[in-house]
């Protein structure tokens, strides 16, 4: 493994180091990402680096009992471990992921060959209300911003509009990463659990602890 690394050019070593750091930070690596400047999907250089050195990366992460997975269907390379707990996600972030997955599936059923789906915050809010996943109190802008930041970090979405002005009409892309977070059975179970909890707390104000309710990031 390490002789392979030593034989690389300095530029290749730097690229590989950057790719490893990105995987450790964001878990998922997309083959193509939306570029705001060109308003097009462009190849992700770090993905190509991972793809080129995939065998080395598998051996490298194996030392820490971490698996690196290539999903060619969705064009995603990601890391997965069975022994370490996943990152904690806030309740709102978990709700967003569940509903983004539903929106993704709905739109893919009526879309063409594109694997990219567009939606708005209002569309997510409508589904939160439809499934009764949040009580009558409004969701604070701070909570929404934290959720958006987490979803962008894990390559689940990308904001198309100016991120400085988040409102109901804010448009964003749902990347196919959303398919790898929860399976269908888990989605149904979590939604049902949240619905029951909201029925019990319908008349209670939202407290600051609501942001600490968490689910673990699951990879499938």
N, C-alpha and C positions, 0 to 999 in steps of 0.2 A: 504493500500500500504506500508506504512512505518513499520508497525508491521512485515510484511513479510520480509523486509530488515533486521530488527533488529534480527530476528530469524536465519539469515544465519550465518554460521561459518565465522571467520575472513578471511580465505582463499577465501571463496566464495564472500565475500564483496569486496576483492581486485580484484578478477577476474571480477566482475560486474562493478566496477569502471573503470577498464582498458578497458572493452568493450564499456562503455558509452563514454569515451574519444575518442576511436577509431572511433565510429560512428559519433561523432560531428566533428571530424577532416577530415575524408575521405568520409563520407556519405554512402558508400557502404561497406558491409561485405560479403566476398566470403566464401562459404562453403569449397571449396578446392582451394589451391594456389600452384603454381609451386615452387618447392624448387631447387635452383641451385646446392646445394651440392649433393643431391641424384638424380637430374634430373628426379624427379617424382612429381606428384600432391599429396599433403598430406592434411589431414583434418586441417582446421583452428580452433584452440582452441577457439579463440574469438567468432567465429560463433556459436560454440556449447554452449558457455556461453549465448549468446543472445537468442538462441533457447530455452535453458532451462528456462530462466527467461523472456520469451517473453511477457507474460501477465503483469508482473511488469513493463517492459520497456515501454509498450504501455501506461500504466497509468502515468508513470514518464514523458514521453515526451509530453503527452497530456496537462500537466500543461502549457507548452510553446506553445501550439497549433501546435505541431509537430506530424505527424503521422509516425508510424514505420510499415513498410510493409515487409512481407515475400513472396518472389517469389520462390516457390518450383521448378518450371520448370527449372529455371536457377541456383538455389542454391544460392540465394542472399537475404540478409536482408538489408534494407536501410531506411533512414529517408526522409520524404517529408513534406513540408509545403506549404500551399496555401497563407499565408499572408506575408511571408518574401521573398524577392527577392533572386533568386539563385546567386551563385558565378559568377563573371565576368570571361569569358574565352577570351583569345586573339583570334584574327582572325585565326591565324595559328592553334591553338588548336582546334577551332571549325571546321576548314577544315579537320584536321586529324580525328576528331570524325566522321564526315560525311562519309569520305572515308573508315575508318575502319569498319563502319557499312556495307557499300556496299561490302567490301572484305569479311567480316564475312558471310554475306548472300550468296555470290557467292560460297564460299568454303563449307559452310554447305550444299548447294544444291548438292554438288558432294562428300561430305564426308560420313563416316560411322556413327556410333552412337556417336562419340566423340562430345562434345560441346566445345572443345578447338580448336582454329584456329591459325595457324602460318603464319606470313608474314614478310616482310623486309621493310626497309625504302625505298629502290628502288621501291618496288611495290606501296607504297604510293605516291612517287614522280611521278611515271608514270601516276597515276590517276589524280594527280594535274594538270599535263600537258594535259592529255586527256580531262579533263573537263574545262580547261582554268581558273583555280581558282587562279592563281598567275601570275603576269606579267613576262616578260622575265628576270628580275633581279633575281639573285640567292637568295636562302633563307639562311640567316646567320646561322652558327653553334650555336650561342647564342640563336637564336629564336627556333631552333630545340631542344636544351637542355631544354629550359623552357617548351616547349610543352610536351616533354617526361616526365619531372618531374610532370607536372600537370596530365597527363594521368595515371602515376603510382600512384599518390596520390589518385585518385578517382577509383583505382582498375580496370582501363580499359585495361591496358596492363602490361606485365612484360617483361623486357629485358632478353633474354637468354644469349647473349654475354656479354663481359666485357663492362660495361657502360662507362668506361673511353675512349673508342675508338668508337665513333659513326660515322659510314659511311654508304654508301648505302647498304652494305651487312649485316648490323646489323639486327639480327633476333629477333623477339619478339612474344609473345603470345597475342592474342586478347581475353580477357575474355568476357563472355556473358553479362557483365555489359553494354557493348556498345549498347545492345538492349533496355536499359531503359532510354537513354538520349534524343533521338529525335524520333518521329514517322515518318512514311514514307512520309506523306504530308509535314511535316516541313523540312525534308531533301531536297525534291525537290524544295521547295520554297527558301531555303537558298542558294542552289547551283545555282539556276537561278539568284538570287540577286547578288551573288558574280561574276558570269559570266558577268553580265551586268556592274558591277562596274569595272571589269578588262578591259573590252572593252573600257570604258571611260578613263582609266588611262594607257592604253597600252604603251604610249610613255613618261610617267612620271616616274621619279626615285622613288624607294621605300623610304619613309621617316621614321624617327624614330616613328612617330605616328601610323604606321601600326600595331605595337604591341599592341596598345591600343584599336583597333577596337574590340568590344566584343559582344558576345552573352551570354545570361543567361543560366545557367545549368538547363535544363528542365528534369523533371522526369515523366515517363509514366508507 
